[in-house]
């Protein structure tokens, strides 16, 4: 049966071309006041002014859900996370609170390598269970599509274990999980001093094995000071491209390496972090498909300087926002908090954060034809907010509540609306 969502005070459709929004279009929400959505077979059939949607074929017989003047938006598309891990890095958190730096913590056995130990010692079934629990919390915050990276295995069997667990978890949740292979996340302890040999293993063993099992859609590299060089990153990404993976890259987070320009040259879907991006790096991102995916939650948690969001947008780059949800440097899965940080610390407007967290996030995952906006033909991923104005969502940084989350036309979280009668019997619609 079709579903009619009506009584929408502000409908954020994000309607427009299936491409990254740039410049002034970063603030375009295609907002409709007094809107409605008609949904059938998991996709949007009509979106617009209520009186117009009511005239659409099948609207009069649809079950109707009146949201009472609330805001309805696309589900968030979170294009960068490390949500599959064994446990939180509480010792790192305590050390950082005592004044130790990210690099000092990593050098003493904390950081990424402590998460590697956790994953290597964790059964695959337990990883599936942990991620399944997290997906419920993520859906409850309005995210309907989430990219998830491996990278806490750092050897073939453990990387495959992570990606297999991710595939299994994806079958247990309505949340769309987009898998990314991140074997080039850090140098494992047993390969100390042999980074070139480890890169050989990634290229010659890991990428082919992941490709054979069809376990990832993207490949990523942490190209930064103390991690992987520009040349090593290029080698890994070139191999991944030959194997059919989309490309992503951790770029300019700890220092400037030129990784964002490499992403642009390779046509990567996104260059992520960009804390130390230069004017030349920004220039490289002004054309082509590569989205600048910013993750200011990690900057907040680390007490680090923020990426130049305002300059990126004003110069014409396409900017996305993502959580970077991970156990060590950003234990936050809630995109609402990321939007608030982006407004207060990076001077993005509320409208720009909405675009960055929806349609531009979809572009960062190559999903813009089906996700990220509320338009006919797209997957019906929608969120109803306990708010009357879209600006309230980043404004209430303590966490404004989600009324409900819909995934592919099905209510999956929140206050699930009771069954309603056909639209022509709904008194709220007739009044």
C-alpha positions as a Markdown table, in Angstrom:
| # | Residue | x | y | z |
|---|---|---|---|---|
| 1 | Unk | 0.0 | 0.0 | 0.0 |
| 2 | Unk | 1.2 | 3.5 | -0.7 |
| 3 | Unk | 2.0 | 5.9 | 2.1 |
| 4 | Unk | 1.2 | 9.6 | 2.1 |
| 5 | Unk | 3.3 | 11.8 | 4.5 |
| 6 | Unk | 1.3 | 15.0 | 4.9 |
| 7 | Unk | 1.1 | 18.1 | 7.1 |
| 8 | Unk | 4.8 | 18.8 | 6.6 |
| 9 | Unk | 5.7 | 22.3 | 7.8 |
| 10 | Unk | 9.1 | 22.3 | 6.1 |
| 11 | Unk | 10.0 | 19.7 | 3.5 |
| 12 | Unk | 13.7 | 19.7 | 2.7 |
| 13 | Unk | 13.8 | 18.0 | -0.7 |
| 14 | Unk | 17.4 | 18.9 | -1.7 |
| 15 | Unk | 16.0 | 18.6 | -5.3 |
| 16 | Unk | 18.4 | 19.3 | -8.1 |
| 17 | Unk | 20.9 | 17.7 | -10.4 |
| 18 | Unk | 22.5 | 14.4 | -9.4 |
| 19 | Unk | 25.9 | 16.0 | -8.8 |
| 20 | Unk | 27.7 | 17.6 | -5.9 |
| 21 | Unk | 26.4 | 21.0 | -4.8 |
| 22 | Unk | 29.0 | 23.8 | -4.9 |
| 23 | Unk | 29.3 | 27.4 | -4.1 |
| 24 | Unk | 26.0 | 29.2 | -3.6 |
| 25 | Unk | 24.2 | 25.9 | -4.3 |
| 26 | Unk | 25.6 | 24.5 | -1.0 |
| 27 | Unk | 22.8 | 26.5 | 0.7 |
| 28 | Unk | 20.0 | 25.4 | -1.6 |
| 29 | Unk | 17.5 | 23.1 | 0.3 |
| 30 | Unk | 14.7 | 23.2 | -2.3 |
| 31 | Unk | 12.5 | 23.7 | 0.8 |
| 32 | Unk | 8.7 | 23.4 | 0.4 |
| 33 | Unk | 6.4 | 24.7 | 3.1 |
| 34 | Unk | 3.1 | 22.8 | 3.5 |
| 35 | Unk | 4.6 | 19.8 | 1.7 |
| 36 | Unk | 3.8 | 16.1 | 1.3 |
| 37 | Unk | 5.4 | 12.9 | 0.1 |
| 38 | Unk | 3.8 | 10.0 | -1.7 |
| 39 | Unk | 5.7 | 6.7 | -1.3 |
| 40 | Unk | 5.2 | 3.3 | -2.8 |
| 41 | Unk | 7.4 | 0.2 | -3.2 |
| 42 | Unk | 10.2 | 1.8 | -1.2 |
| 43 | Unk | 10.6 | 4.8 | -3.5 |
| 44 | Unk | 9.3 | 8.4 | -3.6 |
| 45 | Unk | 6.4 | 8.7 | -6.1 |
| 46 | Unk | 5.7 | 12.4 | -5.6 |
| 47 | Unk | 7.1 | 15.2 | -3.5 |
| 48 | Unk | 5.9 | 18.8 | -3.4 |
| 49 | Unk | 3.1 | 21.0 | -2.1 |
| 50 | Unk | 0.4 | 19.0 | -0.4 |
| 51 | Unk | -2.3 | 20.0 | -2.7 |
| 52 | Unk | -0.2 | 18.9 | -5.7 |
| 53 | Unk | 0.8 | 15.6 | -4.2 |
| 54 | Unk | -2.8 | 14.8 | -3.3 |
| 55 | Unk | -3.6 | 14.9 | -7.1 |
| 56 | Unk | -0.9 | 12.2 | -7.8 |
| 57 | Unk | -2.0 | 8.8 | -8.9 |
| 58 | Unk | -2.8 | 6.6 | -6.0 |
| 59 | Unk | -2.7 | 9.4 | -3.4 |
| 60 | Unk | -6.4 | 9.2 | -2.5 |
| 61 | Unk | -6.1 | 5.5 | -1.5 |
| 62 | Unk | -2.7 | 5.8 | 0.3 |
| 63 | Unk | -2.5 | 5.4 | 4.1 |
| 64 | Unk | -1.9 | 8.8 | 5.4 |
| 65 | Unk | 0.5 | 10.0 | 8.1 |
| 66 | Unk | 0.0 | 13.6 | 9.3 |
| 67 | Unk | 3.2 | 15.0 | 10.9 |
| 68 | Unk | 1.5 | 18.0 | 12.4 |
| 69 | Unk | 3.7 | 20.8 | 10.9 |
| 70 | Unk | 7.0 | 19.1 | 11.6 |
| 71 | Unk | 10.2 | 19.2 | 9.5 |
| 72 | Unk | 10.8 | 16.3 | 7.2 |
| 73 | Unk | 14.2 | 15.8 | 5.6 |
| 74 | Unk | 16.2 | 13.2 | 3.7 |
| 75 | Unk | 18.0 | 10.7 | 5.9 |
| 76 | Unk | 21.6 | 11.6 | 6.6 |
| 77 | Unk | 24.3 | 10.0 | 4.4 |
| 78 | Unk | 27.4 | 9.5 | 6.5 |
| 79 | Unk | 30.2 | 9.0 | 4.1 |
| 80 | Unk | 33.1 | 8.4 | 6.5 |
| 81 | Unk | 33.1 | 6.1 | 9.6 |
| 82 | Unk | 35.1 | 3.4 | 11.3 |
| 83 | Unk | 32.0 | 2.0 | 13.1 |
| 84 | Unk | 33.2 | -1.6 | 13.2 |
| 85 | Unk | 35.5 | -2.1 | 16.2 |
| 86 | Unk | 35.8 | -4.2 | 19.3 |
| 87 | Unk | 35.7 | -1.6 | 22.0 |
| 88 | Unk | 36.3 | 2.1 | 22.9 |
| 89 | Unk | 39.8 | 3.4 | 23.5 |
| 90 | Unk | 39.2 | 4.8 | 27.0 |
| 91 | Unk | 42.9 | 4.7 | 27.9 |
| 92 | Unk | 43.6 | 7.0 | 24.9 |
| 93 | Unk | 40.9 | 9.3 | 26.1 |
| 94 | Unk | 42.3 | 9.5 | 29.6 |
| 95 | Unk | 45.9 | 10.1 | 28.2 |
| 96 | Unk | 44.7 | 12.8 | 25.9 |
| 97 | Unk | 42.9 | 14.5 | 28.8 |
| 98 | Unk | 46.2 | 14.5 | 30.6 |
| 99 | Unk | 47.9 | 16.4 | 27.8 |
| 100 | Unk | 49.4 | 13.6 | 25.7 |
| 101 | Unk | 49.2 | 14.1 | 21.9 |
| 102 | Unk | 47.8 | 11.9 | 19.2 |
| 103 | Unk | 51.3 | 11.0 | 18.1 |
| 104 | Unk | 52.5 | 10.3 | 21.6 |
| 105 | Unk | 49.6 | 8.0 | 22.3 |
| 106 | Unk | 50.2 | 6.1 | 19.1 |
| 107 | Unk | 53.9 | 5.7 | 19.8 |
| 108 | Unk | 53.2 | 4.2 | 23.2 |
| 109 | Unk | 51.0 | 1.5 | 21.8 |
| 110 | Unk | 47.7 | 3.2 | 21.8 |
| 111 | Unk | 45.8 | 4.7 | 18.9 |
| 112 | Unk | 44.9 | 2.6 | 15.9 |
| 113 | Unk | 47.1 | -0.3 | 16.9 |
| 114 | Unk | 45.2 | -0.8 | 20.1 |
| 115 | Unk | 42.0 | -1.1 | 18.1 |
| 116 | Unk | 43.8 | -3.6 | 15.9 |
| 117 | Unk | 44.6 | -5.8 | 18.9 |
| 118 | Unk | 40.9 | -5.6 | 19.9 |
| 119 | Unk | 39.6 | -6.7 | 16.5 |
| 120 | Unk | 42.2 | -9.4 | 16.0 |
| 121 | Unk | 41.1 | -11.0 | 19.2 |
| 122 | Unk | 37.4 | -10.6 | 18.7 |
| 123 | Unk | 35.3 | -13.4 | 17.1 |
| 124 | Unk | 33.6 | -12.4 | 13.8 |
| 125 | Unk | 30.2 | -13.2 | 15.3 |
| 126 | Unk | 30.9 | -10.7 | 18.1 |
| 127 | Unk | 31.9 | -8.0 | 15.6 |
| 128 | Unk | 28.6 | -8.6 | 13.8 |
| 129 | Unk | 26.7 | -8.2 | 17.1 |
| 130 | Unk | 28.5 | -5.0 | 18.1 |
| 131 | Unk | 27.8 | -3.4 | 14.8 |
| 132 | Unk | 24.2 | -4.4 | 14.7 |
| 133 | Unk | 23.6 | -2.7 | 18.1 |
| 134 | Unk | 25.3 | 0.4 | 16.8 |
| 135 | Unk | 23.2 | 0.6 | 13.7 |
| 136 | Unk | 20.1 | 0.8 | 15.8 |
| 137 | Unk | 21.5 | 3.9 | 17.6 |
| 138 | Unk | 22.6 | 5.4 | 14.2 |
| 139 | Unk | 19.1 | 5.0 | 12.7 |
| 140 | Unk | 17.6 | 6.6 | 15.7 |
| 141 | Unk | 19.7 | 9.7 | 15.0 |
| 142 | Unk | 18.4 | 10.0 | 11.4 |
| 143 | Unk | 21.2 | 8.4 | 9.4 |
| 144 | Unk | 20.0 | 6.0 | 6.8 |
| 145 | Unk | 23.2 | 5.4 | 4.9 |
| 146 | Unk | 26.6 | 4.8 | 6.5 |
| 147 | Unk | 30.0 | 4.1 | 5.0 |
| 148 | Unk | 32.1 | 1.7 | 7.2 |
| 149 | Unk | 35.8 | 1.1 | 6.8 |
| 150 | Unk | 37.9 | -1.9 | 7.7 |
| 151 | Unk | 41.4 | -1.0 | 8.8 |
| 152 | Unk | 41.6 | -2.5 | 12.3 |
| 153 | Unk | 42.9 | -5.8 | 11.0 |
| 154 | Unk | 46.0 | -4.9 | 9.1 |
| 155 | Unk | 46.7 | -8.4 | 7.9 |
| 156 | Unk | 44.8 | -10.5 | 5.4 |
| 157 | Unk | 42.7 | -12.7 | 7.7 |
| 158 | Unk | 41.7 | -10.0 | 10.1 |
| 159 | Unk | 40.8 | -7.5 | 7.3 |
| 160 | Unk | 38.7 | -10.2 | 5.6 |
| 161 | Unk | 37.1 | -11.0 | 9.0 |
| 162 | Unk | 36.1 | -7.3 | 9.4 |
| 163 | Unk | 34.6 | -7.1 | 5.9 |
| 164 | Unk | 32.7 | -10.4 | 6.3 |
| 165 | Unk | 31.3 | -9.2 | 9.6 |
| 166 | Unk | 30.2 | -6.0 | 7.9 |
| 167 | Unk | 28.5 | -7.9 | 5.1 |
| 168 | Unk | 26.7 | -10.1 | 7.7 |
| 169 | Unk | 25.6 | -7.1 | 9.8 |
| 170 | Unk | 24.3 | -5.4 | 6.6 |
| 171 | Unk | 21.8 | -8.2 | 6.2 |
| 172 | Unk | 20.5 | -7.6 | 9.8 |
| 173 | Unk | 19.7 | -3.9 | 9.6 |
| 174 | Unk | 17.7 | -1.6 | 7.4 |
| 175 | Unk | 20.6 | 0.9 | 7.6 |
| 176 | Unk | 22.5 | 0.9 | 4.3 |
| 177 | Unk | 26.1 | 0.0 | 5.1 |
| 178 | Unk | 28.7 | 0.9 | 2.4 |
| 179 | Unk | 31.9 | -1.2 | 2.9 |
| 180 | Unk | 35.4 | 0.3 | 2.4 |
| 181 | Unk | 38.7 | -1.6 | 2.5 |
| 182 | Unk | 41.3 | 0.4 | 4.5 |
| 183 | Unk | 44.2 | -2.0 | 4.8 |
| 184 | Unk | 46.5 | 1.0 | 4.4 |
| 185 | Unk | 45.3 | 2.5 | 7.7 |
| 186 | Unk | 48.6 | 2.1 | 9.7 |
| 187 | Unk | 51.6 | -0.1 | 9.8 |
| 188 | Unk | 51.0 | -3.2 | 12.0 |
| 189 | Unk | 53.4 | -3.7 | 14.9 |
| 190 | Unk | 54.8 | -6.9 | 13.4 |
| 191 | Unk | 55.8 | -5.1 | 10.3 |
| 192 | Unk | 57.7 | -2.3 | 12.0 |
| 193 | Unk | 60.4 | -0.9 | 9.7 |
| 194 | Unk | 59.0 | -2.7 | 6.7 |
| 195 | Unk | 56.4 | -0.4 | 5.4 |
| 196 | Unk | 57.3 | -1.0 | 1.7 |
| 197 | Unk | 56.8 | -4.8 | 2.3 |
| 198 | Unk | 53.4 | -4.1 | 3.9 |
| 199 | Unk | 52.3 | -2.1 | 1.0 |
| 200 | Unk | 53.3 | -5.0 | -1.2 |
| 201 | Unk | 51.0 | -7.2 | 0.8 |
| 202 | Unk | 48.1 | -4.8 | 0.4 |
| 203 | Unk | 48.6 | -4.6 | -3.3 |
| 204 | Unk | 49.5 | -8.3 | -4.0 |
| 205 | Unk | 47.4 | -10.1 | -1.4 |
| 206 | Unk | 44.7 | -8.1 | 0.3 |
| 207 | Unk | 43.2 | -6.1 | -2.6 |
| 208 | Unk | 42.8 | -9.2 | -4.8 |
| 209 | Unk | 41.3 | -11.2 | -1.9 |
| 210 | Unk | 38.8 | -8.5 | -1.0 |
| 211 | Unk | 37.9 | -8.2 | -4.7 |
| 212 | Unk | 37.4 | -12.0 | -5.1 |
| 213 | Unk | 34.8 | -12.0 | -2.3 |
| 214 | Unk | 33.2 | -8.7 | -3.4 |
| 215 | Unk | 33.5 | -7.4 | 0.1 |
| 216 | Unk | 34.1 | -3.7 | -0.5 |
| 217 | Unk | 32.8 | -0.9 | -2.7 |
| 218 | Unk | 35.7 | 1.5 | -2.0 |
| 219 | Unk | 39.4 | 1.4 | -1.0 |
| 220 | Unk | 40.9 | 4.1 | 1.2 |
| 221 | Unk | 44.4 | 5.1 | 2.3 |
| 222 | Unk | 45.6 | 7.0 | 5.4 |
| 223 | Unk | 48.1 | 9.2 | 3.5 |
| 224 | Unk | 49.7 | 11.3 | 6.2 |
| 225 | Unk | 52.9 | 12.1 | 8.1 |
| 226 | Unk | 54.0 | 8.9 | 9.9 |
| 227 | Unk | 51.5 | 6.7 | 8.0 |
| 228 | Unk | 51.6 | 6.2 | 4.2 |
| 229 | Unk | 53.5 | 8.4 | 1.8 |
| 230 | Unk | 52.0 | 10.0 | -1.3 |
| 231 | Unk | 53.8 | 7.5 | -3.5 |
| 232 | Unk | 52.6 | 4.5 | -1.4 |
| 233 | Unk | 49.0 | 5.8 | -1.5 |
| 234 | Unk | 49.1 | 6.2 | -5.2 |
| 235 | Unk | 50.3 | 2.6 | -5.6 |
| 236 | Unk | 47.5 | 1.3 | -3.4 |
| 237 | Unk | 44.8 | 3.3 | -5.0 |
| 238 | Unk | 46.0 | 2.5 | -8.5 |
| 239 | Unk | 45.8 | -1.2 | -7.6 |
| 240 | Unk | 42.4 | -0.7 | -6.1 |
| 241 | Unk | 41.1 | 1.0 | -9.2 |
| 242 | Unk | 42.3 | -1.8 | -11.4 |
| 243 | Unk | 40.4 | -4.2 | -9.1 |
| 244 | Unk | 37.2 | -2.2 | -9.6 |
| 245 | Unk | 37.0 | -0.3 | -6.3 |
| 246 | Unk | 35.9 | 3.3 | -5.9 |
| 247 | Unk | 38.6 | 5.5 | -4.3 |
| 248 | Unk | 38.8 | 7.5 | -1.1 |
| 249 | Unk | 41.7 | 9.0 | 0.7 |
| 250 | Unk | 42.5 | 10.4 | 4.2 |
| 251 | Unk | 44.1 | 13.6 | 3.2 |
| 252 | Unk | 45.9 | 16.5 | 5.0 |
| 253 | Unk | 44.8 | 15.5 | 8.5 |
| 254 | Unk | 48.0 | 15.7 | 10.5 |
| 255 | Unk | 50.1 | 17.5 | 7.9 |
| 256 | Unk | 50.0 | 18.6 | 4.3 |
| 257 | Unk | 51.0 | 15.8 | 2.0 |
| 258 | Unk | 49.4 | 16.6 | -1.3 |
| 259 | Unk | 46.9 | 13.7 | -0.9 |
| 260 | Unk | 43.9 | 15.8 | -1.8 |
| 261 | Unk | 45.4 | 16.7 | -5.2 |
| 262 | Unk | 46.2 | 13.0 | -5.7 |
| 263 | Unk | 42.5 | 12.3 | -5.0 |
| 264 | Unk | 41.4 | 14.8 | -7.6 |
| 265 | Unk | 43.9 | 13.4 | -10.2 |
| 266 | Unk | 42.6 | 9.9 | -9.7 |
| 267 | Unk | 38.9 | 10.9 | -9.7 |
| 268 | Unk | 38.4 | 9.7 | -6.2 |
| 269 | Unk | 34.9 | 10.0 | -4.7 |
| 270 | Unk | 36.2 | 12.0 | -1.8 |
| 271 | Unk | 39.2 | 13.4 | 0.0 |
| 272 | Unk | 38.6 | 13.4 | 3.7 |
| 273 | Unk | 39.7 | 15.5 | 6.7 |
| 274 | Unk | 41.6 | 18.3 | 4.9 |
| 275 | Unk | 42.6 | 20.0 | 8.2 |
| 276 | Unk | 45.9 | 21.2 | 6.6 |
| 277 | Unk | 44.6 | 21.8 | 3.0 |
| 278 | Unk | 46.4 | 24.6 | 1.2 |
| 279 | Unk | 45.1 | 27.0 | -1.4 |
| 280 | Unk | 46.6 | 24.7 | -4.0 |
| 281 | Unk | 44.8 | 21.7 | -2.6 |
| 282 | Unk | 41.5 | 23.6 | -2.6 |
| 283 | Unk | 42.1 | 24.6 | -6.2 |
| 284 | Unk | 42.6 | 20.9 | -7.2 |
| 285 | Unk | 39.1 | 20.1 | -5.7 |
| 286 | Unk | 37.2 | 22.8 | -7.6 |
| 287 | Unk | 36.4 | 20.6 | -10.6 |
| 288 | Unk | 35.8 | 16.9 | -11.1 |
| 289 | Unk | 33.8 | 14.5 | -8.9 |
| 290 | Unk | 36.0 | 14.6 | -5.7 |
| 291 | Unk | 34.0 | 15.8 | -2.7 |
| 292 | Unk | 35.8 | 17.4 | 0.3 |
| 293 | Unk | 34.5 | 15.3 | 3.1 |
| 294 | Unk | 35.0 | 17.1 | 6.4 |
| 295 | Unk | 34.8 | 15.3 | 9.8 |
| 296 | Unk | 34.9 | 18.1 | 12.4 |
| 297 | Unk | 33.9 | 15.8 | 15.2 |
| 298 | Unk | 37.4 | 14.4 | 15.3 |
| 299 | Unk | 38.8 | 17.9 | 15.5 |
| 300 | Unk | 36.5 | 18.7 | 18.4 |
| 301 | Unk | 37.5 | 15.5 | 20.2 |
| 302 | Unk | 41.2 | 16.0 | 19.6 |
| 303 | Unk | 41.2 | 19.7 | 20.3 |
| 304 | Unk | 42.7 | 20.3 | 16.9 |
| 305 | Unk | 42.3 | 23.1 | 14.4 |
| 306 | Unk | 39.4 | 22.8 | 12.1 |
| 307 | Unk | 39.5 | 22.3 | 8.3 |
| 308 | Unk | 38.9 | 25.4 | 6.1 |
| 309 | Unk | 35.3 | 24.8 | 5.4 |
| 310 | Unk | 34.4 | 28.4 | 4.7 |
| 311 | Unk | 37.3 | 28.8 | 2.2 |
| 312 | Unk | 36.4 | 25.5 | 0.5 |
| 313 | Unk | 32.8 | 26.5 | 0.0 |
| 314 | Unk | 33.5 | 30.1 | -1.0 |
| 315 | Unk | 36.0 | 29.0 | -3.6 |
| 316 | Unk | 33.5 | 26.5 | -5.1 |
| 317 | Unk | 34.5 | 23.1 | -3.7 |
| 318 | Unk | 31.8 | 20.5 | -2.9 |
| 319 | Unk | 31.8 | 19.9 | 0.8 |
| 320 | Unk | 30.3 | 16.9 | 2.7 |
| 321 | Unk | 30.0 | 16.3 | 6.4 |
| 322 | Unk | 30.6 | 13.0 | 8.0 |
| 323 | Unk | 31.0 | 11.7 | 11.6 |
| 324 | Unk | 34.3 | 9.8 | 11.4 |
| 325 | Unk | 32.7 | 7.6 | 14.1 |
| 326 | Unk | 35.5 | 5.6 | 15.6 |
| 327 | Unk | 36.7 | 4.3 | 19.0 |
| 328 | Unk | 39.6 | 6.6 | 19.4 |
| 329 | Unk | 39.3 | 10.1 | 17.9 |
| 330 | Unk | 35.5 | 10.6 | 17.4 |
| 331 | Unk | 33.2 | 8.4 | 19.4 |
| 332 | Unk | 30.2 | 10.2 | 17.9 |
| 333 | Unk | 27.6 | 8.6 | 15.5 |
| 334 | Unk | 25.2 | 11.5 | 15.6 |
| 335 | Unk | 25.3 | 13.7 | 12.5 |
| 336 | Unk | 23.3 | 16.4 | 14.3 |
| 337 | Unk | 26.3 | 17.0 | 16.6 |
| 338 | Unk | 28.6 | 17.2 | 13.6 |
| 339 | Unk | 26.3 | 19.8 | 12.0 |
| 340 | Unk | 26.3 | 21.9 | 15.1 |
| 341 | Unk | 30.1 | 21.8 | 15.3 |
| 342 | Unk | 30.2 | 22.8 | 11.6 |
| 343 | Unk | 28.0 | 25.8 | 12.2 |
| 344 | Unk | 29.7 | 27.1 | 15.4 |
| 345 | Unk | 33.3 | 26.2 | 14.7 |
| 346 | Unk | 33.7 | 26.2 | 10.9 |
| 347 | Unk | 31.1 | 29.0 | 10.2 |
| 348 | Unk | 29.0 | 26.9 | 7.8 |
| 349 | Unk | 25.4 | 28.0 | 7.6 |
| 350 | Unk | 22.6 | 25.7 | 8.8 |
| 351 | Unk | 21.5 | 25.2 | 5.2 |
| 352 | Unk | 25.0 | 24.3 | 4.1 |
| 353 | Unk | 25.3 | 21.7 | 6.8 |
| 354 | Unk | 22.1 | 20.1 | 5.6 |
| 355 | Unk | 23.3 | 19.8 | 2.0 |
| 356 | Unk | 26.7 | 18.6 | 3.2 |
| 357 | Unk | 25.1 | 15.8 | 5.4 |
| 358 | Unk | 22.6 | 14.6 | 2.7 |
| 359 | Unk | 23.1 | 15.0 | -1.0 |
| 360 | Unk | 26.8 | 15.8 | -0.9 |
| 361 | Unk | 27.3 | 12.9 | 1.4 |
| 362 | Unk | 25.6 | 10.7 | -1.2 |
| 363 | Unk | 27.9 | 12.1 | -3.9 |
| 364 | Unk | 30.9 | 11.2 | -1.7 |
| 365 | Unk | 29.7 | 7.6 | -2.0 |
| 366 | Unk | 28.5 | 7.7 | -5.6 |
| 367 | Unk | 24.9 | 7.2 | -4.5 |
| 368 | Unk | 23.4 | 10.5 | -5.5 |
| 369 | Unk | 21.1 | 9.0 | -8.1 |
| 370 | Unk | 19.2 | 7.1 | -5.3 |
| 371 | Unk | 20.0 | 8.7 | -2.0 |
| 372 | Unk | 20.5 | 12.1 | -0.4 |
| 373 | Unk | 17.3 | 13.9 | -1.6 |
| 374 | Unk | 13.5 | 13.5 | -1.5 |
| 375 | Unk | 12.7 | 13.4 | -5.2 |
| 376 | Unk | 10.5 | 11.1 | -7.3 |
| 377 | Unk | 12.3 | 7.8 | -8.2 |
| 378 | Unk | 14.7 | 8.0 | -5.3 |
| 379 | Unk | 14.7 | 5.6 | -2.3 |
| 380 | Unk | 12.3 | 6.8 | 0.3 |
| 381 | Unk | 14.8 | 7.5 | 3.1 |
| 382 | Unk | 13.2 | 10.2 | 5.2 |
| 383 | Unk | 13.3 | 11.6 | 8.7 |
| 384 | Unk | 10.6 | 13.5 | 10.6 |
| 385 | Unk | 12.0 | 15.8 | 13.3 |
| 386 | Unk | 10.3 | 17.1 | 16.4 |
| 387 | Unk | 11.0 | 20.6 | 15.1 |
| 388 | Unk | 9.2 | 23.3 | 13.1 |
| 389 | Unk | 12.3 | 24.9 | 11.6 |
| 390 | Unk | 15.2 | 23.0 | 10.0 |
| 391 | Unk | 17.7 | 25.3 | 11.8 |
| 392 | Unk | 16.6 | 23.8 | 15.1 |
| 393 | Unk | 18.5 | 20.6 | 14.3 |
| 394 | Unk | 22.0 | 22.0 | 14.5 |
| 395 | Unk | 20.9 | 24.7 | 17.0 |
| 396 | Unk | 20.0 | 22.2 | 19.7 |
| 397 | Unk | 23.4 | 20.6 | 20.0 |
| 398 | Unk | 22.3 | 18.5 | 23.0 |
| 399 | Unk | 20.3 | 16.4 | 20.6 |
| 400 | Unk | 16.9 | 17.4 | 19.2 |
| 401 | Unk | 14.8 | 14.3 | 19.1 |
| 402 | Unk | 13.9 | 12.4 | 15.9 |
| 403 | Unk | 10.2 | 11.7 | 15.7 |
| 404 | Unk | 10.8 | 8.8 | 13.3 |
| 405 | Unk | 13.1 | 7.5 | 10.7 |
| 406 | Unk | 11.9 | 5.9 | 7.5 |
| 407 | Unk | 14.2 | 3.6 | 5.4 |
| 408 | Unk | 13.1 | 2.6 | 1.9 |
| 409 | Unk | 9.5 | 3.4 | 2.7 |
| 410 | Unk | 9.3 | 1.5 | 6.0 |
| 411 | Unk | 9.3 | 3.2 | 9.5 |
| 412 | Unk | 12.3 | 1.7 | 11.2 |
| 413 | Unk | 13.0 | 3.9 | 14.3 |
| 414 | Unk | 11.3 | 6.3 | 16.7 |
| 415 | Unk | 7.6 | 6.9 | 17.3 |
| 416 | Unk | 6.3 | 4.6 | 14.5 |
| 417 | Unk | 3.1 | 6.2 | 13.2 |
| 418 | Unk | -0.1 | 4.2 | 13.8 |
| 419 | Unk | -1.9 | 2.8 | 10.8 |
| 420 | Unk | -4.0 | 5.5 | 9.2 |
| 421 | Unk | -6.9 | 5.3 | 6.8 |
| 422 | Unk | -6.9 | 6.3 | 3.2 |
| 423 | Unk | -6.1 | 10.0 | 2.4 |
| 424 | Unk | -9.7 | 10.7 | 1.4 |
| 425 | Unk | -10.9 | 9.7 | 4.8 |
| 426 | Unk | -8.4 | 11.8 | 6.7 |
| 427 | Unk | -10.1 | 14.7 | 8.4 |
| 428 | Unk | -6.8 | 16.6 | 8.7 |
| 429 | Unk | -6.4 | 16.5 | 5.0 |
| 430 | Unk | -9.9 | 17.7 | 4.3 |
| 431 | Unk | -9.7 | 20.6 | 6.6 |
